[in-house]
C-alpha cells in the first residue's frame, strides 16, 4: 500500500472543493476557520508542487488521493 500524500483533513478540504464548496462553506461544514481551510489548501499545494487549486485537484485525482464520486 502506498503512502498517502495528504493528511485526512487536507483530503476532506479537497473533497469539498471538488463539490464546488467555497472556503467559507468548507470552514462552516468542518467547524474550522477560513484561514485554517486556506492553510490546508496551501499545504497540500506545496506538497504537490503546484501553483493553484485546480492544478492540485487534477494531481490529486491522478494520484487517487481524491475522487469525483
C-alpha positions as CSV (number, residue, x, y, z in Angstrom):
1,X,0.0,0.0,0.0
2,X,1.4,3.4,-0.9
3,X,1.7,6.3,1.5
4,X,-0.9,9.0,1.4
5,X,0.3,12.4,0.5
6,X,-2.4,14.5,2.2
7,X,-3.4,14.5,5.8
8,X,-7.0,13.3,6.4
9,X,-8.1,17.0,6.9
10,X,-6.4,18.2,3.7
11,X,-8.2,15.4,1.9
12,X,-11.5,16.4,3.4
13,X,-11.0,20.0,2.3
14,X,-10.2,19.0,-1.3
15,X,-13.1,16.6,-1.5
16,X,-15.3,19.6,-0.5
17,X,-13.6,21.8,-3.1
18,X,-14.4,19.2,-5.8
19,X,-18.0,19.6,-4.8
20,X,-17.7,23.3,-5.6
21,X,-17.8,24.4,-2.0
22,X,-16.4,27.8,-1.1
23,X,-13.7,28.4,1.6
24,X,-16.5,29.8,3.8
25,X,-18.8,26.8,3.3
26,X,-15.9,24.4,4.0
27,X,-15.0,26.2,7.2
28,X,-18.6,26.1,8.4
29,X,-19.0,22.5,7.4
30,X,-15.8,21.3,9.1
31,X,-16.1,23.7,12.1
32,X,-12.7,25.4,11.4
33,X,-11.7,28.9,10.5
34,X,-11.5,30.1,6.9
35,X,-7.8,30.7,7.5
36,X,-7.3,27.1,8.5
37,X,-9.1,26.0,5.3
38,X,-6.7,28.2,3.3
39,X,-3.7,26.8,5.2
40,X,-4.8,23.2,4.4
41,X,-5.1,24.1,0.7
42,X,-1.8,25.8,0.7
43,X,0.0,23.0,2.5
44,X,-1.4,20.4,0.0
45,X,-0.4,22.5,-3.0
46,X,3.1,22.8,-1.6
47,X,3.3,19.1,-1.1
48,X,2.2,18.5,-4.7
49,X,4.4,21.2,-6.1
50,X,1.6,23.0,-7.9
51,X,0.5,26.6,-8.0
52,X,-3.3,26.6,-8.0
53,X,-6.3,24.8,-6.5
54,X,-7.4,23.5,-9.9
55,X,-3.9,22.0,-10.6
56,X,-3.9,20.5,-7.2
57,X,-7.2,18.8,-7.8
58,X,-6.0,17.4,-11.1
59,X,-2.9,16.0,-9.4
60,X,-4.8,14.5,-6.5
61,X,-7.3,12.8,-8.9
62,X,-4.3,11.3,-10.9
63,X,-2.8,10.1,-7.6
64,X,-6.1,8.6,-6.4
65,X,-6.0,10.8,-3.3
66,X,-9.5,12.1,-4.0
67,X,-12.2,11.0,-6.3
68,X,-15.2,12.6,-8.1
69,X,-17.7,10.0,-6.7
